[in-house]
Amino acid sequence: MLNSLFYLIPFLVLLLVVVLIISIKKIKPQGLLKKFLILAGVSVAGFFVSALLHNLISALLSQLIKKEFEEPIFFILAVCVFPVMLAVSIIGSIVQLIKERKNKI
């Protein structure tokens, strides 16, 4: 059960990015909402770039020093920093959308 949920997470993130792109095109955000949506996109891209760099640097250094080597910086970014950034940007975007809708009423 847990393995199937683990493989579902990247698809959910991809779905979130698609919804993000559609919402940016549809509502043409400005101000703080635009910044939150950009932050969401950067955090998703940063996660994948950091995971890739972690693996590449670990493999390269393992080959160079002929010992097992784990690179921690990009791993911490991918596992801790970018998911928190994504959560903050999603919550901030929702709050800003609610505020904008209340102001229109």
N, CA, C and O atoms as a GROMACS GRO file, in nm:
protein
  420
    1MET      N    1   0.083  -0.120   0.000
    1MET     CA    2   0.000   0.000   0.000
    1MET      C    3   0.087   0.126   0.000
    1MET      O    4   0.063   0.219  -0.077
    2LEU      N    5   0.188   0.128   0.087
    2LEU     CA    6   0.274   0.246   0.098
    2LEU      C    7   0.354   0.267  -0.030
    2LEU      O    8   0.377   0.381  -0.070
    3ASN      N    9   0.398   0.158  -0.094
    3ASN     CA   10   0.475   0.172  -0.219
    3ASN      C   11   0.392   0.237  -0.329
    3ASN      O   12   0.443   0.320  -0.404
    4SER      N   13   0.265   0.199  -0.340
    4SER     CA   14   0.181   0.258  -0.444
    4SER      C   15   0.157   0.406  -0.416
    4SER      O   16   0.149   0.485  -0.511
    5LEU      N   17   0.146   0.445  -0.290
    5LEU     CA   18   0.130   0.587  -0.257
    5LEU      C   19   0.258   0.665  -0.288
    5LEU      O   20   0.252   0.780  -0.331
    6PHE      N   21   0.372   0.602  -0.267
    6PHE     CA   22   0.500   0.666  -0.296
    6PHE      C   23   0.511   0.701  -0.444
    6PHE      O   24   0.562   0.808  -0.479
    7TYR      N   25   0.465   0.613  -0.531
    7TYR     CA   26   0.472   0.639  -0.675
    7TYR      C   27   0.364   0.735  -0.721
    7TYR      O   28   0.373   0.792  -0.830
    8LEU      N   29   0.262   0.754  -0.640
    8LEU     CA   30   0.154   0.846  -0.675
    8LEU      C   31   0.193   0.991  -0.651
    8LEU      O   32   0.140   1.081  -0.717
    9ILE      N   33   0.284   1.016  -0.561
    9ILE     CA   34   0.323   1.153  -0.524
    9ILE      C   35   0.377   1.234  -0.642
    9ILE      O   36   0.334   1.348  -0.660
   10PRO      N   37   0.469   1.182  -0.725
   10PRO     CA   38   0.515   1.264  -0.839
   10PRO      C   39   0.402   1.300  -0.936
   10PRO      O   40   0.403   1.409  -0.993
   11PHE      N   41   0.306   1.211  -0.954
   11PHE     CA   42   0.195   1.243  -1.041
   11PHE      C   43   0.106   1.352  -0.982
   11PHE      O   44   0.053   1.436  -1.055
   12LEU      N   45   0.089   1.350  -0.851
   12LEU     CA   46   0.012   1.456  -0.786
   12LEU      C   47   0.084   1.590  -0.797
   12LEU      O   48   0.020   1.693  -0.817
   13VAL      N   49   0.215   1.590  -0.783
   13VAL     CA   50   0.292   1.713  -0.798
   13VAL      C   51   0.282   1.763  -0.942
   13VAL      O   52   0.267   1.883  -0.965
   14LEU      N   53   0.291   1.673  -1.037
   14LEU     CA   54   0.277   1.712  -1.177
   14LEU      C   55   0.138   1.770  -1.204
   14LEU      O   56   0.124   1.869  -1.276
   15LEU      N   57   0.035   1.710  -1.147
   15LEU     CA   58  -0.100   1.762  -1.160
   15LEU      C   59  -0.110   1.902  -1.100
   15LEU      O   60  -0.175   1.990  -1.156
   16LEU      N   61  -0.046   1.921  -0.986
   16LEU     CA   62  -0.045   2.052  -0.922
   16LEU      C   63   0.021   2.157  -1.011
   16LEU      O   64  -0.027   2.270  -1.020
   17VAL      N   65   0.130   2.119  -1.076
   17VAL     CA   66   0.199   2.213  -1.165
   17VAL      C   67   0.110   2.247  -1.285
   17VAL      O   68   0.107   2.362  -1.327
   18VAL      N   69   0.040   2.150  -1.339
   18VAL     CA   70  -0.051   2.176  -1.451
   18VAL      C   71  -0.162   2.272  -1.407
   18VAL      O   72  -0.195   2.365  -1.480
   19VAL      N   73  -0.220   2.249  -1.290
   19VAL     CA   74  -0.323   2.339  -1.237
   19VAL      C   75  -0.265   2.478  -1.216
   19VAL      O   76  -0.331   2.578  -1.242
   20LEU      N   77  -0.143   2.485  -1.168
   20LEU     CA   78  -0.076   2.613  -1.147
   20LEU      C   79  -0.061   2.689  -1.279
   20LEU      O   80  -0.090   2.809  -1.285
   21ILE      N   81  -0.016   2.622  -1.382
   21ILE     CA   82   0.003   2.687  -1.512
   21ILE      C   83  -0.131   2.734  -1.568
   21ILE      O   84  -0.141   2.845  -1.620
   22ILE      N   85  -0.233   2.651  -1.558
   22ILE     CA   86  -0.366   2.689  -1.608
   22ILE      C   87  -0.420   2.809  -1.530
   22ILE      O   88  -0.477   2.901  -1.589
   23SER      N   89  -0.401   2.808  -1.398
   23SER     CA   90  -0.453   2.919  -1.318
   23SER      C   91  -0.379   3.049  -1.348
   23SER      O   92  -0.440   3.156  -1.347
   24ILE      N   93  -0.249   3.042  -1.374
   24ILE     CA   94  -0.174   3.162  -1.409
   24ILE      C   95  -0.223   3.219  -1.542
   24ILE      O   96  -0.238   3.340  -1.556
   25LYS      N   97  -0.248   3.132  -1.638
   25LYS     CA   98  -0.297   3.178  -1.769
   25LYS      C   99  -0.438   3.236  -1.757
   25LYS      O  100  -0.470   3.335  -1.822
   26LYS      N  101  -0.521   3.174  -1.674
   26LYS     CA  102  -0.662   3.212  -1.665
   26LYS      C  103  -0.683   3.342  -1.587
   26LYS      O  104  -0.754   3.431  -1.634
   27ILE      N  105  -0.622   3.354  -1.471
   27ILE     CA  106  -0.653   3.468  -1.384
   27ILE      C  107  -0.555   3.584  -1.397
   27ILE      O  108  -0.581   3.692  -1.344
   28LYS      N  109  -0.445   3.565  -1.466
   28LYS     CA  110  -0.342   3.669  -1.483
   28LYS      C  111  -0.316   3.741  -1.349
   28LYS      O  112  -0.352   3.857  -1.332
   29PRO      N  113  -0.254   3.670  -1.256
   29PRO     CA  114  -0.237   3.724  -1.121
   29PRO      C  115  -0.143   3.844  -1.116
   29PRO      O  116  -0.058   3.863  -1.202
   30GLN      N  117  -0.163   3.923  -1.011
   30GLN     CA  118  -0.076   4.039  -0.988
   30GLN      C  119  -0.045   4.046  -0.841
   30GLN      O  120  -0.115   3.988  -0.758
   31GLY      N  121   0.060   4.117  -0.809
   31GLY     CA  122   0.095   4.142  -0.670
   31GLY      C  123   0.144   4.018  -0.598
   31GLY      O  124   0.222   3.939  -0.652
   32LEU      N  125   0.096   4.002  -0.475
   32LEU     CA  126   0.142   3.894  -0.388
   32LEU      C  127   0.102   3.757  -0.440
   32LEU      O  128   0.178   3.660  -0.425
   33LEU      N  129  -0.014   3.746  -0.502
   33LEU     CA  130  -0.057   3.617  -0.558
   33LEU      C  131   0.039   3.571  -0.666
   33LEU      O  132   0.074   3.453  -0.672
   34LYS      N  133   0.081   3.662  -0.752
   34LYS     CA  134   0.177   3.627  -0.858
   34LYS      C  135   0.308   3.576  -0.797
   34LYS      O  136   0.367   3.481  -0.847
   35LYS      N  137   0.352   3.640  -0.690
   35LYS     CA  138   0.477   3.597  -0.625
   35LYS      C  139   0.463   3.458  -0.564
   35LYS      O  140   0.555   3.377  -0.574
   36PHE      N  141   0.348   3.430  -0.502
   36PHE     CA  142   0.326   3.297  -0.445
   36PHE      C  143   0.322   3.191  -0.555
   36PHE      O  144   0.377   3.082  -0.537
   37LEU      N  145   0.259   3.220  -0.667
   37LEU     CA  146   0.252   3.122  -0.775
   37LEU      C  147   0.389   3.098  -0.838
   37LEU      O  148   0.423   2.985  -0.873
   38ILE      N  149   0.467   3.203  -0.851
   38ILE     CA  150   0.604   3.186  -0.903
   38ILE      C  151   0.687   3.103  -0.804
   38ILE      O  152   0.764   3.016  -0.845
   39LEU      N  153   0.670   3.130  -0.675
   39LEU     CA  154   0.741   3.054  -0.573
   39LEU      C  155   0.705   2.906  -0.579
   39LEU      O  156   0.791   2.819  -0.559
   40ALA      N  157   0.579   2.876  -0.607
   40ALA     CA  158   0.536   2.736  -0.620
   40ALA      C  159   0.607   2.670  -0.738
   40ALA      O  160   0.656   2.557  -0.726
   41GLY      N  161   0.613   2.738  -0.849
   41GLY     CA  162   0.682   2.682  -0.966
   41GLY      C  163   0.830   2.662  -0.942
   41GLY      O  164   0.887   2.560  -0.982
   42VAL      N  165   0.893   2.758  -0.877
   42VAL     CA  166   1.036   2.749  -0.847
   42VAL      C  167   1.062   2.633  -0.750
   42VAL      O  168   1.162   2.562  -0.764
   43SER      N  169   0.975   2.615  -0.654
   43SER     CA  170   0.998   2.508  -0.556
   43SER      C  171   0.985   2.369  -0.620
   43SER      O  172   1.061   2.278  -0.586
   44VAL      N  173   0.891   2.353  -0.712
   44VAL     CA  174   0.878   2.223  -0.780
   44VAL      C  175   0.999   2.199  -0.869
   44VAL      O  176   1.057   2.090  -0.868
   45ALA      N  177   1.038   2.300  -0.946
   45ALA     CA  178   1.156   2.284  -1.032
   45ALA      C  179   1.281   2.263  -0.948
   45ALA      O  180   1.366   2.180  -0.982
   46GLY      N  181   1.294   2.337  -0.838
   46GLY     CA  182   1.409   2.324  -0.750
   46GLY      C  183   1.421   2.186  -0.690
   46GLY      O  184   1.531   2.134  -0.672
   47PHE      N  185   1.307   2.125  -0.658
   47PHE     CA  186   1.309   1.990  -0.603
   47PHE      C  187   1.372   1.894  -0.703
   47PHE      O  188   1.462   1.818  -0.667
   48PHE      N  189   1.326   1.896  -0.827
   48PHE     CA  190   1.378   1.802  -0.926
   48PHE      C  191   1.524   1.831  -0.961
   48PHE      O  192   1.602   1.738  -0.979
   49VAL      N  193   1.560   1.958  -0.971
   49VAL     CA  194   1.700   1.993  -1.000
   49VAL      C  195   1.791   1.951  -0.885
   49VAL      O  196   1.898   1.897  -0.909
   50SER      N  197   1.748   1.975  -0.761
   50SER     CA  198   1.830   1.936  -0.645
   50SER      C  199   1.845   1.785  -0.635
   50SER      O  200   1.954   1.735  -0.604
   51ALA      N  201   1.739   1.711  -0.661
   51ALA     CA  202   1.749   1.565  -0.658
   51ALA      C  203   1.845   1.515  -0.765
   51ALA      O  204   1.926   1.426  -0.740
   52LEU      N  205   1.836   1.574  -0.883
   52LEU     CA  206   1.927   1.535  -0.991
   52LEU      C  207   2.072   1.569  -0.958
   52LEU      O  208   2.161   1.486  -0.976
   53LEU      N  209   2.096   1.691  -0.908
   53LEU     CA  210   2.232   1.730  -0.872
   53LEU      C  211   2.288   1.646  -0.758
   53LEU      O  212   2.406   1.612  -0.758
   54HIS      N  213   2.204   1.612  -0.661
   54HIS     CA  214   2.248   1.526  -0.551
   54HIS      C  215   2.299   1.393  -0.606
   54HIS      O  216   2.407   1.347  -0.568
   55ASN      N  217   2.221   1.333  -0.695
   55ASN     CA  218   2.261   1.203  -0.750
   55ASN      C  219   2.385   1.214  -0.837
   55ASN      O  220   2.474   1.129  -0.830
   56LEU      N  221   2.392   1.319  -0.919
   56LEU     CA  222   2.508   1.334  -1.007
   56LEU      C  223   2.636   1.360  -0.928
   56LEU      O  224   2.740   1.299  -0.955
   57ILE      N  225   2.629   1.450  -0.831
   57ILE     CA  226   2.750   1.481  -0.752
   57ILE      C  227   2.792   1.361  -0.668
   57ILE      O  228   2.911   1.333  -0.657
   58SER      N  229   2.695   1.291  -0.610
   58SER     CA  230   2.730   1.172  -0.531
   58SER      C  231   2.797   1.066  -0.618
   58SER      O  232   2.897   1.007  -0.577
   59ALA      N  233   2.743   1.043  -0.736
   59ALA     CA  234   2.802   0.943  -0.825
   59ALA      C  235   2.940   0.986  -0.872
   59ALA      O  236   3.033   0.905  -0.877
   60LEU      N  237   2.954   1.113  -0.907
   60LEU     CA  238   3.084   1.162  -0.956
   60LEU      C  239   3.190   1.154  -0.847
   60LEU      O  240   3.301   1.106  -0.872
   61LEU      N  241   3.158   1.200  -0.729
   61LEU     CA  242   3.257   1.196  -0.621
   61LEU      C  243   3.286   1.054  -0.575
   61LEU      O  244   3.399   1.024  -0.534
   62SER      N  245   3.188   0.966  -0.582
   62SER     CA  246   3.213   0.826  -0.548
   62SER      C  247   3.311   0.763  -0.645
   62SER      O  248   3.396   0.682  -0.605
   63GLN      N  249   3.300   0.800  -0.771
   63GLN     CA  250   3.393   0.748  -0.871
   63GLN      C  251   3.532   0.808  -0.855
   63GLN      O  252   3.633   0.739  -0.872
   64LEU      N  253   3.538   0.936  -0.822
   64LEU     CA  254   3.667   1.002  -0.809
   64LEU      C  255   3.746   0.955  -0.687
   64LEU      O  256   3.866   0.934  -0.696
   65ILE      N  257   3.679   0.939  -0.572
   65ILE     CA  258   3.752   0.903  -0.451
   65ILE      C  259   3.746   0.753  -0.423
   65ILE      O  260   3.804   0.706  -0.325
   66LYS      N  261   3.677   0.678  -0.509
   66LYS     CA  262   3.669   0.531  -0.499
   66LYS      C  263   3.610   0.484  -0.365
   66LYS      O  264   3.641   0.375  -0.319
   67LYS      N  265   3.528   0.567  -0.305
   67LYS     CA  266   3.455   0.531  -0.184
   67LYS      C  267   3.311   0.578  -0.200
   67LYS      O  268   3.281   0.666  -0.280
   68GLU      N  269   3.224   0.519  -0.122
   68GLU     CA  270   3.084   0.562  -0.123
   68GLU      C  271   3.076   0.703  -0.063
   68GLU      O  272   3.127   0.728   0.046
   69PHE      N  273   3.012   0.793  -0.135
   69PHE     CA  274   3.004   0.931  -0.091
   69PHE      C  275   2.862   0.982  -0.109
   69PHE      O  276   2.800   0.961  -0.214
   70GLU      N  277   2.809   1.047  -0.007
   70GLU     CA  278   2.677   1.108  -0.015
   70GLU      C  279   2.690   1.259   0.000
   70GLU      O  280   2.750   1.308   0.096
   71GLU      N  281   2.633   1.331  -0.092
   71GLU     CA  282   2.636   1.477  -0.091
   71GLU      C  283   2.511   1.526  -0.017
   71GLU      O  284   2.400   1.494  -0.059
   72PRO      N  285   2.527   1.603   0.092
   72PRO     CA  286   2.411   1.636   0.175
   72PRO      C  287   2.336   1.763   0.138
   72PRO      O  288   2.216   1.773   0.166
   73ILE      N  289   2.401   1.860   0.076
   73ILE     CA  290   2.339   1.992   0.057
   73ILE      C  291   2.217   1.984  -0.035
   73ILE      O  292   2.109   2.028   0.003
   74PHE      N  293   2.234   1.930  -0.154
   74PHE     CA  294   2.122   1.922  -0.246
   74PHE      C  295   2.015   1.825  -0.197
   74PHE      O  296   1.897   1.842  -0.228
   75PHE      N  297   2.056   1.725  -0.121
   75PHE     CA  298   1.957   1.633  -0.063
   75PHE      C  299   1.868   1.707   0.036
   75PHE      O  300   1.746   1.690   0.034
   76ILE      N  301   1.928   1.788   0.123
   76ILE     CA  302   1.850   1.864   0.221
   76ILE      C  303   1.759   1.963   0.150
   76ILE      O  304   1.644   1.980   0.189
   77LEU      N  305   1.809   2.027   0.046
   77LEU     CA  306   1.725   2.119  -0.032
   77LEU      C  307   1.604   2.045  -0.091
   77LEU      O  308   1.491   2.093  -0.082
   78ALA      N  309   1.630   1.929  -0.151
   78ALA     CA  310   1.522   1.856  -0.217
   78ALA      C  311   1.422   1.798  -0.118
   78ALA      O  312   1.303   1.792  -0.148
   79VAL      N  313   1.468   1.755  -0.003
   79VAL     CA  314   1.380   1.685   0.091
   79VAL      C  315   1.315   1.779   0.192
   79VAL      O  316   1.202   1.754   0.234
   80CYS      N  317   1.383   1.884   0.231
   80CYS     CA  318   1.331   1.972   0.337
   80CYS      C  319   1.288   2.109   0.287
   80CYS      O  320   1.175   2.152   0.312
   81VAL      N  321   1.375   2.178   0.218
   81VAL     CA  322   1.351   2.320   0.186
   81VAL      C  323   1.244   2.337   0.079
   81VAL      O  324   1.148   2.412   0.100
   82PHE      N  325   1.256   2.270  -0.033
   82PHE     CA  326   1.162   2.293  -0.143
   82PHE      C  327   1.020   2.244  -0.112
   82PHE      O  328   0.925   2.310  -0.153
   83PRO      N  329   1.000   2.132  -0.042
   83PRO     CA  330   0.862   2.098  -0.004
   83PRO      C  331   0.798   2.201   0.089
   83PRO      O  332   0.678   2.229   0.077
   84VAL      N  333   0.875   2.258   0.181
   84VAL     CA  334   0.822   2.363   0.268
   84VAL      C  335   0.787   2.486   0.186
   84VAL      O  336   0.682   2.548   0.207
   85MET      N  337   0.874   2.523   0.092
   85MET     CA  338   0.845   2.636   0.003
   85MET      C  339   0.716   2.612  -0.075
   85MET      O  340   0.635   2.704  -0.092
   86LEU      N  341   0.698   2.490  -0.122
   86LEU     CA  342   0.577   2.457  -0.198
   86LEU      C  343   0.453   2.470  -0.110
   86LEU      O  344   0.352   2.526  -0.152
   87ALA      N  345   0.461   2.419   0.012
   87ALA     CA  346   0.346   2.428   0.103
   87ALA      C  347   0.313   2.573   0.135
   87ALA      O  348   0.196   2.612   0.134
   88VAL      N  349   0.414   2.654   0.162
   88VAL     CA  350   0.392   2.796   0.192
   88VAL      C  351   0.331   2.867   0.071
   88VAL      O  352   0.238   2.947   0.087
   89SER      N  353   0.381   2.838  -0.047
   89SER     CA  354   0.328   2.906  -0.165
   89SER      C  355   0.185   2.862  -0.196
   89SER      O  356   0.104   2.944  -0.240
   90ILE      N  357   0.152   2.737  -0.174
   90ILE     CA  358   0.015   2.691  -0.198
   90ILE      C  359  -0.081   2.756  -0.099
   90ILE      O  360  -0.186   2.806  -0.137
   91ILE      N  361  -0.044   2.756   0.029
   91ILE     CA  362  -0.129   2.817   0.130
   91ILE      C  363  -0.143   2.968   0.104
   91ILE      O  364  -0.253   3.022   0.113
   92GLY      N  365  -0.033   3.034   0.073
   92GLY     CA  366  -0.038   3.177   0.043
   92GLY      C  367  -0.124   3.208  -0.079
   92GLY      O  368  -0.198   3.306  -0.080
   93SER      N  369  -0.114   3.124  -0.182
   93SER     CA  370  -0.196   3.144  -0.302
   93SER      C  371  -0.343   3.128  -0.271
   93SER      O  372  -0.425   3.207  -0.319
   94ILE      N  373  -0.378   3.029  -0.194
   94ILE     CA  374  -0.518   3.006  -0.157
   94ILE      C  375  -0.572   3.125  -0.077
   94ILE      O  376  -0.682   3.172  -0.102
   95VAL      N  377  -0.493   3.171   0.019
   95VAL     CA  378  -0.535   3.286   0.100
   95VAL      C  379  -0.555   3.409   0.014
   95VAL      O  380  -0.653   3.481   0.030
   96GLN      N  381  -0.463   3.434  -0.079
   96GLN     CA  382  -0.475   3.551  -0.166
   96GLN      C  383  -0.596   3.540  -0.259
   96GLN      O  384  -0.664   3.639  -0.284
   97LEU      N  385  -0.622   3.419  -0.310
   97LEU     CA  386  -0.740   3.400  -0.395
   97LEU      C  387  -0.868   3.426  -0.317
   97LEU      O  388  -0.960   3.488  -0.369
   98ILE      N  389  -0.875   3.378  -0.194
   98ILE     CA  390  -0.993   3.401  -0.111
   98ILE      C  391  -1.010   3.549  -0.083
   98ILE      O  392  -1.122   3.601  -0.090
   99LYS      N  393  -0.901   3.619  -0.052
   99LYS     CA  394  -0.909   3.763  -0.028
   99LYS      C  395  -0.957   3.838  -0.152
   99LYS      O  396  -1.038   3.930  -0.141
  100GLU      N  397  -0.908   3.801  -0.269
  100GLU     CA  398  -0.949   3.868  -0.393
  100GLU      C  399  -1.096   3.844  -0.422
  100GLU      O  400  -1.167   3.935  -0.466
  101ARG      N  401  -1.142   3.723  -0.398
  101ARG     CA  402  -1.285   3.694  -0.422
  101ARG      C  403  -1.374   3.768  -0.324
  101ARG      O  404  -1.482   3.814  -0.361
  102LYS      N  405  -1.331   3.781  -0.199
  102LYS     CA  406  -1.411   3.857  -0.101
  102LYS      C  407  -1.415   4.005  -0.137
  102LYS      O  408  -1.517   4.071  -0.115
  103ASN      N  409  -1.306   4.057  -0.191
  103ASN     CA  410  -1.304   4.198  -0.230
  103ASN      C  411  -1.393   4.225  -0.351
  103ASN      O  412  -1.445   4.336  -0.365
  104LYS      N  413  -1.413   4.127  -0.438
  104LYS     CA  414  -1.498   4.146  -0.556
  104LYS      C  415  -1.647   4.142  -0.518
  104LYS      O  416  -1.730   4.198  -0.589
  105ILE      N  417  -1.680   4.076  -0.408
  105ILE     CA  418  -1.821   4.062  -0.368
  105ILE      C  419  -1.871   4.187  -0.304
  105ILE      O  420  -1.988   4.193  -0.264
   0.00000   0.00000   0.00000
